[in-house]
């Protein structure tokens, strides 16, 4: 099973995990978060992230999801990357996280692709016409 670490600004990850737990019926055991606050030292948070990755890796690897590309949570996540073992995506959203959980029994690179497509495919322009389509 792939471990999943969500690294976000403040408590965004906490709330995403609460929502995904509602959708799937329980909090997945292979899912953790790391909240980054303005006052946190990025070096200290990297150490915490490394510890969480070690805890989450049951042998299949870990997918790290962060919120904004180039921001501190993503910069911390990017320092964890070990190609094929620890992968990272930015732009985490609820559809991405649900897809990640759904496929977490697959190999890491498949989970990565499913998460990426879930995040992209979960973004739709909703129109009156699409709501009234039969």
N, C-alpha and C positions, 0 to 999 in steps of 0.2 A: 504494500500500500504506500502511496506517495504521501509524504508529509506536506502540509500546506501552512505557510507562515504569511500572515497579512501584516505589513508594516505601513502605518499611516500616520498622518497628522492627527494629533490629539486622540479622540476616541472614535474616529470613523470606523476603524477596524472592529472595535467592540460592537458597534451597532450593526455592521455588516454581518458579523458572526451571529448576533442575536437574530437577525432577519433570516439568514440561511438556515439556522437551527429551527426556526418556525416553519420554513418551507419543507425541509427534509424530515422534520419530526423530532429531532434531537440534535444536540451539539456533537458533531463528529469528533472522535477521539484524535484524529490526525490533523486537527486544525487548531492553530494558536495565533495570537496577535501580539504585536509590539506597538505601543502607542508612543509617538515622538512628540514631546512638548517643547515649546520655545526655549525653556530654560535647560533642557537636556544637553549634555555634552555628547556630540556624535561619536566620539571614541568610546565612551562608556556604553552607549547604545549599541555600537557594533559588537562589543563583547557580549552583551545580552542577546543580540540577534544570533551570534555564533553559537551560544549555549542552547537557544531554542531550536536552531537547525539540527544540532547534534541530538537533542531530545526527540525531535520529530522524525529523524531518518531511521527507518526500520530496515534499511538496505536498498530500497528502491529509489531513493533520492527525495529531494524537497523542491517544491515550487514556491517561490517567494513572490507575493503580489504586493505592489505598492500603489500609492495613489497618483501623484503627479510626477511625470518624468522630469528629472533634473532637480527636484526638490530634495531636502534632507532625507526623508524616508527612502526615496528611490536611490539616493547616493549611498546610503547604508546598505540597502539591498544589493546594489551592484557590486559591492565589495565582498559579497558572499558567494558570488558565482564561481562554480566549478563546472565547466561545460560537461553536460551529460549526467551530472550528479546533483547540482544545485542550479536551477534555472530561475529566471526572473522576468516578470511582466509588470509594466506600469499601467495605470488607468483602471485599477480594480473597480468593479461595479458588481451589483448583486447578480445579474445574469452570468457574469464571468465566474463568480464564486460558486454559484449553484452548479454550473457546468463542471467546474474543477472537482467539486465534491462527488458529483455523479460518476465521473470517470476516474476517480482516484485509485482504483484497483488496476488500472492500465499502466503500461510503462511511462516513464516520465515525459518523454518527448511527445507521446500521444496526448497525455494530460495537458501539456503545454499548448498543443495545437487546438484541443477542444476548448480550453480556457480562452484562448485568443479569439476563436470563432464565436464563443458564447458572449464575450464582451462586445464584439463588433455587431453580431446579429441581434443583440438585445437592445440596440439603439434603433428606433424607428420614428419616422415622422408620422404622427397620427393625424389623420384628416377626417372631416365629416364623412367623406366618401368611403374611406376605409372602415369606419365604424358602422356604416349602413350596408356594407357589402354582404351579399348572401351567398 
